[in-house]
Amino acid sequence: MKKINKNTLIRNCGFSVRAHNVLYINSEKMGVPYTTSDVSPLKLGDLSKISKTDLKFFRQCGDKTVAEITVLAESAGVKFKS
């Protein structure tokens, strides 16, 4: 796996398809405009604008998806909003 950090684009993080789609569809909640193209500027560090609780309320984001996103984000040094 590539070395990831806060500036790594979501599409390059190795998320599952479900986690990837959940994050892109809800990107506006992180201050990044939603786009259907593959060139969205959504970065791993943008997750710091939401809380873990917010993740749980995203459609199609169950416990396993929340865990996947949380583990990868925290391993890159992202701190979720309180």
C-alpha positions in Angstrom: 0.0 0.0 0.0 1.2 3.5 -0.7 2.2 5.9 2.0 -0.8 8.1 2.7 -1.1 11.4 4.5 -3.7 14.2 5.0 -3.1 15.5 1.5 -3.7 12.2 -0.3 -6.7 12.3 -2.6 -9.6 10.0 -1.5 -9.4 8.1 -4.8 -5.8 7.1 -4.1 -6.3 5.8 -0.5 -7.4 2.3 -1.3 -10.9 2.6 0.2 -13.6 0.0 -0.7 -16.0 1.0 -3.4 -18.7 1.6 -0.8 -16.5 3.8 1.4 -15.2 5.7 -1.6 -18.8 6.4 -2.9 -20.1 7.4 0.6 -17.3 10.0 0.9 -17.7 11.4 -2.6 -21.5 11.7 -2.3 -21.2 13.5 1.0 -18.2 15.6 0.0 -20.2 18.9 0.3 -20.6 18.2 4.0 -16.8 18.5 4.2 -16.7 21.7 2.2 -15.7 20.2 -1.1 -18.1 20.5 -4.1 -19.7 17.2 -5.2 -18.7 16.2 -8.7 -19.5 13.1 -10.6 -16.2 13.3 -12.5 -13.1 11.4 -11.4 -11.2 14.6 -10.7 -12.7 15.6 -7.4 -10.3 17.4 -5.1 -11.5 15.5 -2.0 -8.6 14.8 0.3 -8.2 12.6 3.3 -7.6 15.7 5.5 -11.1 17.0 4.6 -12.5 14.3 6.9 -11.3 16.5 9.8 -14.3 18.8 9.0 -16.8 16.1 10.2 -17.2 13.9 13.3 -17.3 10.1 13.5 -20.9 10.5 14.4 -21.6 12.4 11.2 -20.2 9.4 9.3 -22.7 7.1 10.9 -25.6 9.2 9.5 -24.3 9.1 5.9 -26.5 6.9 3.7 -25.1 3.4 3.1 -22.4 4.0 5.7 -22.7 1.1 8.3 -20.4 0.1 11.1 -17.9 -1.6 8.9 -17.6 1.3 6.5 -17.3 3.8 9.4 -14.5 1.6 10.8 -12.7 1.3 7.5 -12.8 5.1 7.0 -11.8 5.8 10.6 -8.9 3.4 10.7 -7.4 4.7 7.4 -7.9 8.4 8.3 -6.5 8.1 11.8 -3.4 6.2 10.5 -2.8 9.2 8.2 -3.0 11.6 11.2 -6.5 12.9 10.5 -8.3 14.1 13.6 -12.1 14.0 13.4 -14.1 16.9 14.6 -15.4 16.5 18.2 
